[in-house]
Amino acid sequence: MVTKQAANRNLPDPFKISFAMGRGLIRLRPMLLRSALLVSALVLSACQPSSPDVEGAEFMAQLSPYCGQAYEGRVVSDDPLDDDWKTETIIANFDFCSDTGVRIPVYVGEDQSREWLLALGDDGLIALRHQHTHEDGTPDAVTMYGGKSAAGSNATRQEFPADDRTKTLFDEQEIPESKPNVWAMEIHPDDDMFAYELKRPERFFRLEFDLSTPVEPPTDTQ
């Protein structure tokens, strides 16, 4: 079993703040712990230097009407590596939203180990982090990876190339083939569609969610 101390060591330094804020925090429900991690992500994002406008605030604002709702999605790409996903019910739950942060737990069948965290910094860029946890709520070895909005992102599509911290993590976990990853999210209210995407040479994965019909999210067991 992974101890909380070991899980803490696996987190990047800015996220250890969540644990250092008080030992009692660790004993709270995992949902509250994940909320604290999102706050740390916001702090990290806000400390970056200024960058060109990529309409990050506009993108975040377009997500806000869907907060508090969950939506079913499907795999629309055709990589055989994703065939298992195509047989599962996939749900994105917009369970926390603010002007500067969005948390989206992602359920793949009975697997509740994934969350997408979005944080808007003072530089106008959005930071995307993927959080992965074990069933007991402790962090997976490969977690909190992602990047920040790339040039050319806009109010409907944000692209996030893997940042240096993510590339270091992938080297440490012996998955260097993932270092060229570019993630993307899209929001198209007029088409009732939200999308998540991953691409790199010889790899493409895309989910599209139907925003026209909210669904009941699974009970959170983590």
CORVENGI-V957196 format. One record per backbone hydrogen bond with DSSP energy under -1.0 kcal/mol. NH is the residue of the N-H (numbers start at 1). CO is the residue of the C=O. E is the energy in kcal/mol with one decimal. If there is no record, write none. Layout:
# CORVENGI-V957196
{{NH:CO:E} {NH:CO:E}}
This chain:
# CORVENGI-V957196
{{7:3:-2.5} {8:4:-2.3} {9:5:-1.8} {10:6:-1.2} {11:8:-1.2} {15:12:-1.4} {16:13:-1.3} {20:16:-2.3} {21:17:-1.6} {22:19:-1.1} {25:22:-1.6} {28:25:-1.5} {32:29:-1.0} {33:29:-1.6} {34:30:-2.7} {35:31:-1.7} {36:32:-1.9} {37:33:-1.8} {38:34:-1.9} {39:35:-1.9} {40:36:-2.0} {41:37:-2.0} {42:38:-2.1} {43:39:-2.0} {44:40:-2.6} {45:41:-2.6} {46:42:-2.1} {48:45:-1.4} {59:55:-2.1} {60:56:-2.4} {61:57:-2.3} {62:58:-1.5} {64:60:-1.1} {66:63:-1.9} {67:64:-1.7} {68:94:-3.9} {69:66:-1.6} {71:92:-2.4} {73:90:-2.9} {74:208:-1.8} {76:206:-2.4} {82:79:-2.2} {83:80:-1.7} {86:82:-1.2} {87:84:-1.0} {88:85:-1.6} {91:107:-2.3} {92:71:-2.6} {93:105:-2.7} {94:69:-2.4} {95:93:-2.1} {96:103:-1.3} {98:101:-2.2} {102:118:-2.3} {103:96:-2.5} {104:116:-2.8} {105:93:-1.0} {106:114:-2.3} {107:91:-2.9} {108:111:-2.2} {109:89:-2.9} {111:108:-2.1} {115:131:-1.6} {116:104:-2.3} {117:129:-2.9} {118:102:-2.9} {119:127:-2.0} {120:100:-2.7} {121:125:-2.7} {124:121:-2.0} {127:119:-3.1} {128:147:-3.0} {129:117:-2.4} {130:145:-2.4} {131:115:-2.7} {133:113:-1.7} {134:138:-3.1} {137:134:-2.0} {140:132:-2.7} {144:130:-2.4} {147:128:-1.2} {149:126:-1.7} {150:159:-2.3} {153:150:-2.0} {154:157:-3.2} {158:185:-2.6} {160:183:-3.6} {162:181:-2.4} {163:146:-2.3} {167:163:-2.4} {168:164:-2.3} {169:165:-2.1} {170:166:-2.6} {171:167:-2.0} {172:168:-2.5} {173:169:-2.2} {174:171:-1.4} {175:170:-3.1} {178:175:-2.1} {179:176:-1.8} {181:178:-2.0} {182:199:-2.1} {183:160:-2.2} {184:197:-2.2} {185:158:-2.1} {186:195:-2.1} {187:156:-2.1} {188:193:-3.0} {191:188:-1.2} {192:189:-1.1} {193:188:-1.7} {194:209:-1.7} {195:186:-2.3} {196:207:-2.0} {197:184:-2.5} {198:205:-2.9} {199:182:-1.9} {200:203:-2.3} {203:200:-2.4} {205:198:-2.8} {207:196:-3.0} {208:74:-2.2} {209:194:-3.5} {210:72:-2.3} {211:192:-2.4} {215:70:-2.8}}
